[in-house]
Amino acid sequence: MISFIVPAYNEELLLPATLSALQAAGQALGEPFEIVVADDASTDRTAAVAEEHGARVVRVAHRQIAATRNSGAREAKGDLLIFVDADTVVNSAVVRAAVDAMRNGAVGGGCDFRFEGRLPLWARLMIFSFRPAYRVGRLASGSFLFCTRQAFEAVGGFDATLFAAEEAVMSRALHRQGRFVVLRETVLTSGRKLRAYSAWELLSVLSRLAFFGRRALRKRQGLDIWYGARRVDPQSE
């Protein structure tokens, strides 16, 4: 079985599109699949929306993305795991490519991504600067990462001591288990954070991470972009 695992916190608005895309991609595969939504203490209709779209809900209260991903994976039944963010829309081509890669011996991988909507100029320049680093390092983004159950268990899952960058650390861990691929296919992920936060705010976070390294990733403080109160997407106003 293929298990799609979606970590979610207060995602009632964007989750329907994510789950509908997963349902369509799963049905196109023509083989058993499931969608597991790991609802991390949401206070909105995230869990209800997930169930309305045929997903199985795993309720947790970590308020930490790595631990939430792990909880969803542990409750999943599949031997092929595909982690998709709650604000990301997949397509049948990228899902098929991920499944084929694992069936052909890859322990895991990721893919490139595009941001939906109009982004400010500074955000487009930042993406242009940072994207090559992920390509050269052959890292998966958090929006779409896949691995076999065997590889997931071999590395102990996502590093639950980290509150951010867990996908990069997971990518490096999977590299040590075998062949890790970065697909040419892409997914579409939300650009809301790049619209809701200023260049200065994002650069301040990135500078802090660069200066303190992993120490800055081991606590929620200072990571408001991921754990603070969600701001309204200016595009939706």
C-alpha positions, 0 to 999 in steps of 0.5 A: 500500500502507498500511504500519503501522510499530511501533517496539518495545523489549522489548515481547513482552507487549503487542505481540501485542494491538497486532499482532492489532488491526492485522491486523484493521483492515488486513483490514477495509480490503480493500486491501494493507497490511503491518506493519513492526516496527522492533525496537530492540535488544530482549533479549526475544522481541519480534522472534519475537512480531512474526514469529509475528503476520505482521509484517516485522521491521527490526532496529536498535540506536538506542535512540532512538524517533525514529530507530527510527520512521524506520528502520521507515518507510524499510524500509516499502513503502507510500505511506501510513504509519501509526505505532503504538506497540507498546503501543497497540490500534487499531480499524478505524474509526480506521484507515479514517478515517486512510486516508480523510483522506490519500486526501482530501488530508491530509498527515498527522494523529493522533487522540485516545487513551484509557489502558487500565486503572485510573489513579491520581487524580493521573494522571487530573488530569494528563491532564485538564490536558494533553490540551487543549494537544494539541487546541489545538495540533492535535498527534498523540500518539506512539501514533498518527500518520499521514502520506503518504510524500511528506510524510514525505520532505519533512520528513525524517522524525522529528527524530532528534536528539530522544529524546522529544516527536518526535511533537509536532515531527513534527506541527508539521513536517507542518502546514507541508506541508499539511492536518493533521487530528486525528481524532475516533476514538480508540485505546487505549494502555497506562497502565503508565507512569502506574501504575509511576511516581509523580506526583513522578517524572513532574512532575520530568521535565516540570519539567526539560523545561519549564526546559531545553526542547529541550536536555533532549530531545537526550540520553537522560539524565534521560528514564528514563521512556522509556529506563530499565529498564522497571518492572513494571506494578502492575496486572499483579502 
